[in-house]
Amino acid sequence: MIDLGISKLAMIGAVALIVIGPEKLPRVARTVGTLLGKAQRYVSDVKAEVSRSMELDEFRKMKDSVQEAARDVEQSIQTSASDFEKQFSESGQTLSELAEPAGTVPEYKHPRKNWRLKQGATPQWYKARAGVRTKAQSGAARVARFRPHKIN
């Protein structure tokens, strides 16, 4: 690496002042600063790209190891399932016979719709707001309820 100290930078500045001249020196310094900034950004972009590619390689390796572990688990499950099937085939029973005892047929159960339960699930405040009758009344009782009373 180039070892630049303060004395060397002062020497370069003095030579630049003599060679370039005091009129053009600020513009040249601005241009050099801009070019150095662009070079630094380019170097940082290259470093970021290299680090991203390294991380991508690490992720690929990790993905491969996870896929390999998944294959091992799948293979072990398949072998245990085949062993399980072999044991039952040797005993002479099928899996459907194990699920239901021999000779039993499940009893038919009618799908009852319990409307009282559904009516009870509605909150009372909603019924009152919506005007749903919650108590049964005969027609005569309703007429008597809403008949205006005579005031003596």
C-alpha positions as CSV (number, residue, x, y, z in Angstrom):
1,M,0.0,0.0,0.0
2,I,1.1,3.5,-0.6
3,D,2.2,5.3,2.6
4,L,1.0,8.8,2.4
5,G,1.7,11.1,5.3
6,I,1.0,14.7,5.9
7,S,4.4,15.8,4.6
8,K,3.9,13.9,1.3
9,L,0.4,15.2,0.8
10,A,1.7,18.8,1.4
11,M,4.4,18.2,-1.2
12,I,1.9,16.8,-3.8
13,G,-0.4,19.9,-3.1
14,A,2.5,22.3,-3.6
15,V,3.6,20.6,-6.9
16,A,-0.1,20.6,-8.1
17,L,-0.4,24.3,-7.3
18,I,2.7,25.1,-9.3
19,V,1.9,22.8,-12.3
20,I,-1.9,23.4,-12.6
21,G,-2.1,26.9,-11.3
22,P,-4.2,28.6,-8.7
23,E,-7.1,29.2,-11.2
24,K,-7.7,25.6,-12.2
25,L,-6.7,23.9,-8.9
26,P,-10.2,24.0,-7.3
27,R,-11.9,22.6,-10.3
28,V,-9.3,19.8,-10.7
29,A,-9.6,19.0,-6.9
30,R,-13.4,18.8,-7.3
31,T,-13.0,16.5,-10.3
32,V,-10.5,14.3,-8.5
33,G,-12.8,14.1,-5.4
34,T,-15.7,13.1,-7.6
35,L,-13.7,10.4,-9.3
36,L,-12.4,9.1,-6.0
37,G,-16.0,8.9,-4.7
38,K,-17.1,7.0,-7.7
39,A,-14.2,4.6,-7.3
40,Q,-15.1,4.0,-3.7
41,R,-18.7,3.4,-4.5
42,Y,-17.7,0.9,-7.3
43,V,-15.4,-0.9,-4.9
44,S,-18.1,-1.1,-2.2
45,D,-20.6,-2.4,-4.8
46,V,-18.2,-5.1,-5.9
47,K,-17.6,-6.1,-2.2
48,A,-21.4,-6.2,-1.6
49,E,-21.8,-8.4,-4.7
50,V,-19.1,-10.8,-3.6
51,S,-20.6,-11.0,-0.1
52,R,-24.1,-11.6,-1.6
53,S,-22.7,-14.4,-3.8
54,M,-21.0,-16.0,-0.8
55,E,-24.2,-15.8,1.3
56,L,-26.1,-17.3,-1.7
57,D,-23.6,-20.2,-1.8
58,E,-24.1,-20.7,2.0
59,F,-27.8,-20.7,1.6
60,R,-27.6,-23.3,-1.3
61,K,-25.5,-25.5,0.9
62,M,-27.9,-25.1,3.8
63,K,-30.9,-25.9,1.4
64,D,-29.1,-29.0,0.2
65,S,-28.5,-30.2,3.8
66,V,-32.1,-29.6,4.7
67,Q,-33.3,-31.4,1.6
68,E,-31.0,-34.3,2.4
69,A,-32.4,-34.4,6.0
70,A,-36.0,-34.4,4.6
71,R,-35.2,-37.3,2.3
72,D,-33.7,-39.3,5.2
73,V,-36.8,-38.6,7.3
74,E,-39.1,-39.6,4.4
75,Q,-37.1,-42.8,3.8
76,S,-37.3,-43.8,7.5
77,I,-41.0,-43.1,7.6
78,Q,-41.5,-45.3,4.4
79,T,-39.5,-48.1,5.9
80,S,-41.4,-48.0,9.1
81,A,-44.7,-48.0,7.3
82,S,-43.7,-50.9,5.1
83,D,-42.6,-52.8,8.3
84,F,-46.0,-52.0,9.8
85,E,-47.8,-53.3,6.8
86,K,-45.7,-56.5,6.8
87,Q,-46.6,-57.2,10.4
88,F,-50.3,-56.9,9.7
89,S,-50.2,-58.9,6.5
90,E,-48.4,-61.7,8.5
91,S,-51.2,-61.6,11.2
92,G,-53.9,-62.0,8.5
93,Q,-55.8,-58.9,9.2
94,T,-56.3,-55.8,7.0
95,L,-56.3,-52.3,8.2
96,S,-60.0,-51.9,7.6
97,E,-60.7,-54.9,9.8
98,L,-58.8,-53.3,12.6
99,A,-60.8,-50.1,12.3
100,E,-64.2,-51.9,12.7
101,P,-64.8,-55.0,14.7
102,A,-66.0,-57.9,12.7
103,G,-69.8,-58.1,12.1
104,T,-70.7,-54.6,13.3
105,V,-72.3,-52.1,11.1
106,P,-72.4,-48.5,12.3
107,E,-75.9,-47.5,13.2
108,Y,-77.6,-44.8,11.1
109,K,-78.1,-41.6,13.0
110,H,-80.5,-39.0,11.6
111,P,-79.0,-35.5,11.4
112,R,-81.4,-33.7,13.6
113,K,-81.6,-30.0,13.3
114,N,-82.2,-28.6,16.7
115,W,-83.9,-25.3,15.9
116,R,-84.5,-24.5,19.5
117,L,-80.8,-24.6,20.1
118,K,-80.2,-22.3,17.2
119,Q,-82.9,-19.9,18.4
120,G,-81.4,-19.9,21.8
121,A,-78.0,-19.0,20.4
122,T,-79.3,-15.6,19.3
123,P,-78.6,-13.0,22.0
124,Q,-81.6,-11.4,23.7
125,W,-80.5,-7.9,22.9
126,Y,-80.5,-8.7,19.2
127,K,-83.9,-10.2,19.4
128,A,-85.3,-7.2,21.2
129,R,-83.8,-4.8,18.6
130,A,-84.9,-6.8,15.6
131,G,-88.4,-7.2,17.0
132,V,-88.3,-11.0,17.3
133,R,-91.0,-12.4,19.6
134,T,-89.4,-14.3,22.5
135,K,-92.6,-15.3,24.3
136,A,-95.6,-17.1,22.8
137,Q,-98.9,-15.3,23.2
138,S,-102.3,-16.1,21.9
139,G,-104.1,-13.7,19.5
140,A,-106.6,-12.6,22.1
141,A,-103.9,-11.9,24.6
142,R,-102.0,-9.8,22.1
143,V,-105.2,-7.8,21.3
144,A,-105.8,-7.3,25.0
145,R,-102.2,-6.2,25.5
146,F,-102.3,-3.5,22.9
147,R,-105.9,-2.3,23.5
148,P,-106.0,1.2,25.0
149,H,-107.1,1.2,28.6
150,K,-110.2,3.1,29.7
151,I,-109.4,5.7,32.3
152,N,-112.3,6.4,34.7
